[in-house]
Amino acid sequence: MGSTIELMNRGPVRHIQLNAPERLNALDRDMLDELAAAIAAVAADPEASALVVSGSGRAFCAGADVGSLFGDTTRPPAEIRDELKTVYASFLGIHDLKIPTIAAVQGAAVGAGVNIALACDVVVAGPRARFVVSFADIGLHPGGGCSWFLTRRMGADRAMATILGAKTIGADEAYREGLATELADDPIATALELAERYSTRDRGMLADMKRAVQLAQDGDLASVLEFESWAQASSVTQPAFQKYVAEFGR
């Protein structure tokens, strides 16, 4: 895909790998542009049914290259904000994908690296995984959806304590707190196995399942039931369920 982002195909599974291990996959502007292009390519790919996101080397992502991303810190906040919104958009496209997304976190995920991991539907953490929410320690307010992702996963009180305390959360604690969905000795291999399993499902049904869970987070039961009734009715007409019905009880 580019010099710092690899986009690999494995049947219907797509694998985006952050590939700047010499700087622990820290994000500069070029890398963010390449990441945005890779995400857009996956979104436009009719054959893609699941996505794995990983980092090469010792770290998942060491966060932002602050010198590259923030530049002149004496500029007006409004000018900086406009640039930040572009930065956020470069990786938050992962959250908007209609296919299942899985982060394989084998080492440190720092700052924006935490956001990239938590933008995925499922997070597989290896023994050396660390989620480092270090914004407060460097005098920087969290950005890129960090407050939202942490609150959704951990609850408001624990998210607040994590942000205020600039906490580093290891793999076991991340699993207990809901940041990691699974623990694995080889998180990339496990993530690819999960992606291959998910990719066998009907692509339209996968999109509906993601939408239903998002509605469940944001809306009331009536809204979820309204959507689920249409989505379930649609799945009844698809070959996978029709095959199951035809073979049921044989």
C-alpha positions in Angstrom: 0.0 0.0 0.0 2.7 2.4 1.0 6.0 2.5 2.8 4.6 2.6 6.3 1.2 0.8 5.9 0.7 -2.7 4.4 -2.6 -3.9 3.2 -2.7 -7.6 2.7 -5.3 -10.0 1.4 -6.1 -13.4 2.8 -9.1 -14.6 0.9 -12.0 -12.4 2.2 -9.9 -11.2 5.1 -8.0 -7.9 4.8 -5.0 -7.2 7.1 -3.8 -3.6 7.7 -0.4 -3.5 9.3 1.3 -0.4 10.7 4.8 -0.9 9.4 7.3 1.6 10.9 8.8 -0.6 13.6 12.0 1.6 13.9 9.8 4.3 15.5 7.4 1.9 17.2 4.8 2.7 14.5 4.3 6.2 15.7 2.0 8.1 13.4 3.2 11.0 11.3 1.3 12.7 8.5 2.4 10.5 5.7 1.6 7.4 7.7 -1.9 8.7 8.5 -2.5 9.5 4.8 -1.5 5.9 3.9 -3.7 4.5 6.7 -6.7 6.5 5.5 -6.1 5.2 2.0 -5.9 1.6 3.2 -9.1 2.0 5.2 -10.9 3.5 2.1 -9.7 0.6 0.0 -11.1 -1.9 2.4 -14.4 0.0 2.5 -14.7 0.0 -1.3 -13.7 -3.7 -1.6 -16.8 -5.8 -2.3 -14.8 -9.0 -1.5 -13.7 -7.9 2.0 -15.6 -9.5 4.8 -13.4 -8.9 7.8 -10.4 -6.7 8.8 -7.4 -7.3 11.1 -5.4 -4.3 12.2 -1.9 -4.9 13.7 1.5 -3.3 14.2 4.9 -4.7 13.1 7.7 -5.1 15.6 7.6 -4.6 19.3 4.7 -2.1 19.5 1.2 -1.8 18.2 1.4 2.0 17.8 3.3 4.4 19.9 0.8 7.2 19.3 1.3 10.4 17.4 4.6 11.9 16.3 3.7 15.1 18.0 6.3 17.2 16.2 4.9 16.1 12.8 1.2 16.4 13.8 1.1 19.5 15.9 3.7 21.7 14.3 3.6 25.3 15.5 1.9 25.1 18.9 1.5 28.8 19.1 -1.1 28.9 16.4 -4.8 29.8 17.2 -6.7 26.8 18.6 -9.3 27.0 15.8 -6.5 26.4 13.2 -5.1 23.5 15.2 -8.6 22.0 15.6 -9.2 22.0 11.9 -6.1 20.0 11.3 -6.9 17.6 14.2 -10.3 16.8 12.7 -8.5 15.6 9.6 -6.1 13.6 11.7 -8.9 11.9 13.5 -10.7 11.1 10.3 -7.7 9.3 8.9 -8.1 6.4 11.4 -11.7 6.6 12.6 -12.8 5.2 9.3 -12.1 1.8 10.9 -15.1 2.4 13.3 -17.4 3.1 10.3 -16.6 0.0 8.3 -19.6 -2.3 7.9 -17.4 -5.5 8.2 -16.1 -6.9 11.5 -12.8 -5.3 12.6 -10.2 -6.9 14.9 -7.2 -5.2 16.5 -4.2 -7.5 17.3 -2.3 -5.7 20.0 1.0 -7.4 20.6 2.8 -4.5 22.4 2.3 -1.0 23.5 -0.7 1.0 22.2 -0.1 4.6 23.3 -2.4 7.6 22.9 -3.8 7.6 19.4 -2.7 3.9 19.2 -5.3 3.2 21.9 -7.9 4.9 19.8 -7.0 2.8 16.7 -7.3 -0.4 18.7 -10.6 0.6 20.4 -12.0 1.7 17.1 -12.1 -2.0 16.2 -15.0 -4.2 17.2 -12.8 -6.8 18.8 -9.4 -6.4 20.5 -7.1 -9.4 20.9 -4.2 -8.6 23.4 -1.0 -10.4 23.7 1.0 -11.0 26.9 3.1 -7.8 26.3 0.2 -5.6 25.3 -0.1 -2.3 27.1 -2.7 0.4 26.7 -1.1 3.7 27.6 -3.5 6.6 28.1 -0.7 9.1 28.7 -2.3 12.4 27.5 -2.5 14.0 31.0 1.2 13.4 31.7 2.3 15.5 28.7 -0.3 18.3 29.2 -2.5 17.2 26.3 -6.2 16.7 26.4 -7.3 13.3 24.9 -8.5 13.4 21.3 -9.5 11.1 18.5 -12.5 9.7 20.3 -10.4 8.5 23.3 -12.9 9.7 25.9 -15.8 8.1 24.0 -14.1 4.7 23.4 -12.9 4.4 27.0 -16.3 5.3 28.5 -18.1 2.8 26.2 -15.7 0.0 27.2 -15.0 0.7 30.8 -17.8 2.9 32.1 -17.6 6.6 33.0 -15.9 6.3 36.4 -13.1 4.0 35.3 -12.6 5.9 32.1 -12.2 9.1 34.1 -9.7 7.5 36.5 -7.7 6.2 33.5 -7.6 9.6 31.8 -6.9 11.6 34.9 -4.3 9.2 36.1 -2.6 8.8 32.7 -2.8 5.0 33.4 -0.9 2.2 31.7 -3.1 -0.9 31.5 -1.5 -4.3 30.9 -3.1 -7.2 29.1 -4.8 -8.9 32.0 -6.3 -5.7 33.4 -7.3 -4.6 29.9 -9.3 -7.9 29.6 -10.9 -7.4 33.0 -11.8 -3.8 32.3 -13.3 -4.5 28.8 -10.6 -2.9 26.7 -9.5 -6.3 25.4 -11.9 -8.9 24.2 -9.6 -11.8 24.2 -6.1 -12.7 25.4 -3.8 -14.7 23.2 -0.1 -15.7 23.1 0.0 -14.8 19.4 -2.6 -12.1 19.0 -2.1 -11.6 15.2 -2.6 -15.3 14.5 -5.7 -15.4 16.8 -7.1 -12.2 15.2 -6.7 -13.7 11.7 -8.4 -16.9 12.8 -11.3 -14.9 14.2 -11.5 -12.8 11.0 -11.6 -16.0 8.9 -14.4 -17.4 11.0 -16.4 -14.1 10.8 -15.8 -13.8 7.1 -17.8 -17.0 6.4 -21.0 -15.2 7.4 -23.2 -13.3 4.9 -21.7 -9.9 4.4 -25.1 -8.1 4.6 -25.9 -9.9 7.8 -22.6 -8.9 9.3 -23.3 -5.3 8.6 -26.8 -5.6 10.2 -25.3 -7.3 13.3 -22.8 -4.4 13.7 -25.6 -1.9 13.3 -27.9 -3.7 15.8 -25.2 -3.6 18.5 -24.5 0.1 17.8 -28.2 0.8 18.1 -28.3 -1.1 21.4 -25.5 1.2 22.8 -27.2 4.4 21.6 -30.9 3.8 21.6 -33.8 2.2 23.4 -35.2 -1.3 23.2 -38.0 -0.3 20.8 -35.5 1.1 18.3 -33.4 -2.1 18.4 -36.5 -4.3 18.0 -37.6 -2.3 15.0 -34.2 -2.7 13.3 -33.8 -6.4 14.4 -37.2 -7.4 13.0 -36.2 -6.2 9.5 -32.6 -7.6 9.7 -33.8 -11.0 11.0 -36.5 -11.2 8.3 -33.9 -10.4 5.7 -31.5 -13.1 7.0 -34.4 -15.7 6.7 -34.4 -15.2 3.0 -30.6 -15.9 2.6 -29.1 -19.2 1.5 -27.3 -20.0 4.8 -30.4 -20.0 6.9 -32.5 -21.7 4.2 -29.9 -24.5 4.1 -30.1 -24.8 7.9 -33.9 -25.0 7.7 -33.8 -27.6 5.0 -31.5 -29.8 7.0 -33.1 -29.3 10.4 -34.2 -32.5 12.0 -32.8 -34.8 9.4 
